């Protein structure tokens, strides 16, 4: 590249010298041959009329100027050519250095988000995924090591002497915590400072759930309850068969009875107890007017779930559970509203003026929305209870129910995780007869509860007093706070360490709540 630039500069210099050699005296100009006209006998012609504003020189001065002008021009061009060559040389060196650097950097390119491979650190130990709070605390400690450095901060922040001390290590919130996502957005409140369009906001602060996850732990069945299922029915349906011994979850150990020919066998006594307990609970919930959501997207469970939901009037998801159905409920309702609008426009003939391409696109969109939301199109609020089949298949649903504090009832197999399932029913979640037996028993119990609710008089119904749901105010519902690597920096930043947090929270993450009230207002920032 450098040699090419030097050769080009030398070539330009030689060309300039040749041009200057053909240049005439300052007072005239020599025309090239053939430029004076076609058939002219003279090859060149000198202008006899001098140029304006140019003094006419004598013959001696003209001859001396004509002899010295080419030499001066050649010298100036030579100097300029040397400077241009040096500049091109320096540019070539810089370009070669830059290209080599870029090449070396591309060779050493390493994706910091690449999954753990041989020779790489785990993702949580990489700089791109480190905890921001932990980094800030460590930097703050390194910067302010002595008391002298902290004195200026105290003087600037506290403006004098002040002591802050709690009278007790146990706290009770007099008012609700800050709403999720910050204060209520401007323009979304209904005049009283509340966001009525946010289903979780209404469930958390205005209409607490009647059926709480924490209340199921202490709930007990009456002694003279009627059994919904027997061991003979479970054996006939094949509920006792689990997965292979190589594919199982150790958390399901307490529900297993034996290992037979490489497959796990369930303890049907515990299965019958779990199913009877779940049936009685849904019967009481249905008698109190609870709404249900049934989810079963496995091929064996789809027709069974759909038939049971249509029989009880519950919402259902049989083809696919749409992510965010519970945690992003506002967006889901917007999509359902679009589905209603497309359906109404088609029924009223509004598509008749559209082109065939637009009709095809609208029909495809309507089919797609109907396939996704056909079972939940009438669900205008979060459900009270969720019934599902197979925790492994519906794991996203379990996470959303845990985040929103919705109790869950489900049939779980030997490879499932029963940690966040409130009323587990251990059994075969892959056989159609087993699924049909469990869902039919739950459906019969719901129908009995709905019959009891219909038989009550208006004056007989007694509404239980509203109470805050401590689960939705706790940090246990957040997946990030259930990880030790995420909790430790937060404990250190807020409380100074795990021991201090344990001292201030002797009962865990679940906070103690004050009596329920809706007489509160969020403090809006002053304009």
N, C-alpha and C positions, 0 to 999 in steps of 0.2 A: 504493500500500500504506500509506503514512504517512497520507494523507488519510483513508482508510477507518478507520484506527485512531482518529484524532482525532474523526471523526463518531460512531463507536461510543461513545467515552468521553463525548462531550457528550450523546448520547441517554440513556446510563445515568444521567448526572447529573440530567437533567430528570425521568426516571422516579422517581429517588430523592426528588426534591423533591416530586413529586405524592404519593408514598406518605406522606412525612412530614407533608404538609398534612392528610391524612386521619387522622393519628394523634391520639389524644385526650390527656387529661392523664395524668400519671404514675400516678395512682391508679386509673385506669379504662381501659377499652378499648371502642371504638365498633365495633359489629358492622356489617357491610355490610347494605344493604337486602335484604330477603328472606331473611336468614339466621336470623331469629328464629322462623321457622316459616311454614308455608303458611297463607294467609288472615289473617295477623296484620294488625291495623290500624296498628300502629306500625312505622315503617320502621327504627328503630334503638332499642336498649335499652342502658342503662348498668347495669353491675354495681353493686349497692349494697353488696355485701360487699367490704371492702378486702382486698387481697392480704396474705398472711401475711408477717411480718417487714418490712413497709413502713409507716413512720409515716404517720399520717393528718394532713394539712396543713389549716390553716385556709382559709377561703374566699378571704382576700386573698392568702395565699401560693400557694394553688392557682391563682388567676387570673394572678398574676405569673409563676409557673413555666410555666403554659400558654402565655403570650405570648412568653417568652424561649427556650423549648426548641426550637421550629422554627427560629428564627434561628441558634442554635448548631449544630444539625444540618446546616443548609444551608451554613454556613461550613465545617464540617469536610468535608462532601462536596465542596465546591468545591475545597478544598486537595487532597484525594485525587484528584479528577478531573484537576487540573493535573499532579500528579506522574505519574499513569498516562499522560496524553497525552505528556509528555516521555519517559517510558520507552518507550512505543510508537514515538515518533519516532526515538529512538536505535536501537531494534531494527530499524526499517525501513531506516535508513541502513546499518547493518552488513549486513543481508541483501542490500541492493542492491550493496554493495561485494563481498561474497562471491560473489554470482551473476556479477558482471562478471568477477571474477578467474577463476572456474571456466570461464566462457565463453572468455576469452582463452587460458587454458591448453589447453583442448580445441582451439582453433584452431591452436595451435602444436604440437600433439602430433606427435611424431616417433618412429617405431619404430626403436630402435637396432639391431635384428637384421634390418632390411630389407635385401635383397640390394643390391649396388652399383647405384646409379642415377645419373642426371645430378645433379651437384652434391654427391654424397655421397662420403665417404672410403671407401677399401677396408675390408673387414671387419677385416683384421688391424691396421689403424691406428686403430680405434675404441676408446674407453675400455672398453667392455664385453667386449672380447676381448683386452685387453692381457695380457701375461705377468705372473703374480703375482710370480714370482721377480725379474724385472727391476724391477718397481715397488718391491718391498721393498729391493732393493739400492740403487736410486737414492734412496729415502727415507732409508736408513741413511747414505749418503754425504753427503746434504744436512744431516742432523742432526749428524753427527760429522765436522766439517771439520778440526779442529785436533788437535794431539797432546794438549792438555790435556783435551779431551773423551774421548779414548781412554784416558787414564791411569786414570780411574775404572773403566772396563770391564775393563781388564787386572787391576787390583787385585781386583775383585770376582770375576772368573772364574778367573784363574790362581792367585791367592793366593800370589804370590811370583814369583821369577824362574824361568823354564823355557825351554829351547830344544828345538825339535823339528825334526829334519833326517832326510831319507831317505838311506840309504846308496847307493841306486841309483835311477835314473829309470825303471827297468823293474820291473814288479811281477808276481808270480805268486800267485794265490790258493791259500793252503794249504787252505782249506775252501770249500765252495760258498757262493755269495752267498745273501742272504736270499730265501726262497721268494716267489713271486709272490703278492701280496695280503697280505703280512705273515707272521707266524708261523702255525703250524697251529692252527686254531680248537679250542677246548676241546671235548672230547667226540667229535671226529672222528678223533683219532689211534688207531692200532691197538695201543697199548701201548708202542710204541717211539718215539713222538714224530713219526710220519710219517702224512700224510693219504693213505691208500691209495685213497680214493674219488676223488681228483683225478687224472685221467688224465695231465694235463700235469705235475703234480708227480712222478708215478711216472716219466714219460719223462725228466724233467730231472735228477732226483737219484738215483733208484734203478735204473731200467732204461734206460740211454741208448740212443738210436736206433742200430741197426746200420747203417743207410744214411743218411749225413749229407749235407747240402747242400754243405758245404765240401769233402767228399772227392770229389765228382763232378768238380770243377774239375781235379784232378790225375789223374783216372782215364783210362786209355788202353786201347784195344782191342788184342788180339793181332794180329800182322801176318798170320797165316794164318786169319783169321776167315772164316766163310762168309757171303756176301752174302744178305740177306733180301729185297731188292727190286732191280729193275733199272730203267733209264731207260725201257724200252719199256712196262713196267707202269704207271709213273707217267704217261706220255703218254696211254696208253689210258684211264686213269681221269680224266683232266682235272685233275690236281693242279697244273698249271702256271698256271692262271688265278687271278688275284687280283681285288681290288675295283677300282672306278674310280680314276682318278688323283687325283680331287678328294677322295676319302675314303681316306686312307692315313696311316700313322704313319712319320715320318722315321727312327725307330729300326729299321725294317724295311728300310732302304736296302741293307744288306749282303746281304740274301737275294734282292733283286730283280735281274732280268736286263735287262728292257726295258720300254718303254711302247708298247703296240700298240693303236691305235684307242681311246685314252682309258682303257685298262685296263692294269694292271700284270701282268707275266709273271714268274713265279718262276724262279730259277736251279735247275733240277732236279738239278744235280750236288750242290749243298748240301742240297737236300731229301733226296736218296738217302743222302747221308752222315749226315744227322741221323736218318733213320729206321733205318738200319743200326746206328748207335750206340745208339739207344734200344732196339732189339730185343735187342741183345747184353746191355745192362745189365739189362733186365727178366728175361732168361733166367738170368743169374747171381743176381739177387735171388730169383727163384722157386726156384732150386736151394738157396738158403740159408733157405728157408721164409718169405719175405716175404709180407705181406698187402697187397692192392691195393684201391683205391677208384676206380671208374670213374664219371665224371660227364659226361653229355651231355644237356642239357635242350633243345637245339634240336630242332625237329620232324623234321629229316632224320636226326638222330643217335639218337633215342630207341629205336627197335627194334634198332638195331645195338649200342648200348651194353648193352641188356638181354640180348640173346642172347650177347654176348661174356662178360658177367659170369656168367651162368648156366653157360656152358661151362667157365670157369676157377674157379668158386667164389668170385669176388671180390664185394665189396660194390659197390653201384651206386646212382646217383641219375639217373633218366631223366625224371621228370615235373617235378621242382623240387628245387633244392638249398636245403635249409633253412638259413637263416642261423644261425651259432653251432654247427653240427654238430661242428666241431673245437675252437673256442675256448670253447664252453659245453657241453662234453660231458656233464657231470653232469646238467644239466637235460634234455638230450635223452634220456639213459638213463631219467630219471624218466618222461618222456612215453611212451617205449617200454614201460616197465613197466605204465603205465596201459592201454596198448593190449593187452598180454598179458592183463591182468586182465579187461578187458571181453570179450575173445574167449573166455576160459575160462568166465566167468559165463554167456555166451550158450550155449556148448556144454553146460554142465551143467544148463541149464534154470532158472537163477536169475532170469531175467527173466519167468518165467511169472506171478509174483505181482505184477508191476508193472502200472501203468496203461498204457493205449495211448500217452499223451503221454510218459511216462517211457521206454517202449520206443523211441519215435521219436527222442527226444533222445539216448539212449545209442547207437542205431544210427547216427545222424548223426555223433556223436563218434567212433565206431569207424571209420566210413568215412573221415573226415577224417584220423585218425591213420594209418590204413593207407596212404592215398594219399601221405602225407608220408614215412613211415619204412619202407615195405615192402622197400626194398632194403638198409637198414642195420640191420634189427632184430636181426641176429646179431652186430653189430660191438660188442664189449665193450671194445675198446681203440682207441687212435689207429692209423690205418693206417701202413704203412711207406712206401708209394709211392702217388701219385695220378696217374691218367691222365684227361685231360679233352679236350674238343673246343671250340675257339674261346675264346681268352682274353677277348675282349670280353663274351661271354655269361657267362662264369664268373669274372668279376673278383673277386667276393667270396670265392670259393673260393681264388683265388690269394693274396689278402691273408691269409686264415686259415692257409694252408699256410706262408706266409712267417713269420707270427707263431709258429707251432708248430715250425718247422724241419723240415717234411716235404718231401722232394724231389718235384718236379712234372715230368710228361712230357705234352706236349700238342701238338695240331695248331693252329698259329696262322696267321691270314690276314694280308693286307697292312696291315690297320688295327689290328693288335694291338701290345701292348707286351711285348717279350721280356725285360725287365730281370730279373724274378724267376722266370723259368722255367728250370729246370736243364737239361733236355734238350728244346729246342724242335725242332719238325718244321715248317718253313715250307711252306705249301701251301694249297690250296683247302679252306677249312673250311665252305663252304656247299653243296657238291655231295655228294649221297648216295653216288655211286661213289667219290669221293675219300675220304670218311670211312670207307666200308666197306673200302677197300684198306688204310688205315693201321691201323685197329682189328684187321683180320684178321691182319695181319703181327705186331702186338704180341701178339695172342692166341696165335698159333702159337708165338711165342718163349716165352711164359709156360708153355704146355703142355709144351714141351721141357724147361724148367727144372724143372717139377714132376715130370716123368718121371725126371730125373736125381736129384732128391731122394728119390723113392720107391725108386730102385735102390740107394741107399747103405745099407750096413750100419750098425748102431747104433754100432759101434766106429770106423767110418771118419769119422764126422762130428766135426769139430774146431771147437769154438766159439772164435771170436776173442775176445781179451781185451776187456773193457769199457773204454771211454774216454769221458770227458766230451765232450759236443757243444758246442764253443765258440760255435756260432751262437745257441743258446738263451740263452747268458749275455751275448750282445752286445746293443748298442742298435741295431744295423742292422735287427733284425727288427721294431722298433717304427716305425710310420708317422710318428709325431710327430717322432722323432729324425732322420728322413730329410728333414725340411724345415729349411732354413737359418734361417728366422725362429724356429723352436722350439729349434734347437741353440745359437744364439749366446747367449741369456740363460743357458742352462745352463753353457756353457763359461765365461762370465764369472763366474757365481756360484761354481762349484766350483774352477776353475783360474785365474781372473783374466783369461782371454782365450783366443783361439783359438791363439795362438802357444805359450802355456804348455801348453795341452792337447796340441798337436802334439809338443811336446818330451817330454811324459810318455807319449804314445801314438804312437810312431813307426810302428807297423804298423796304425794305424786303430782301429776300434771292437772288433775281434775280440780278446778277451783270451787270454793264454797260460794254459793249464790245468795243474794238478798231476795226478799219477797218480790214477786213479779209486779211490774207497773209499766204502763205505757206513757206516763207523764214525764217525759224527758225530751230534751231538744239537743241536737248536735250544735256545738258552737262553731258558727261559720267565721272565717277570717274576715277581719275588717278591711274594707276597701280603702 
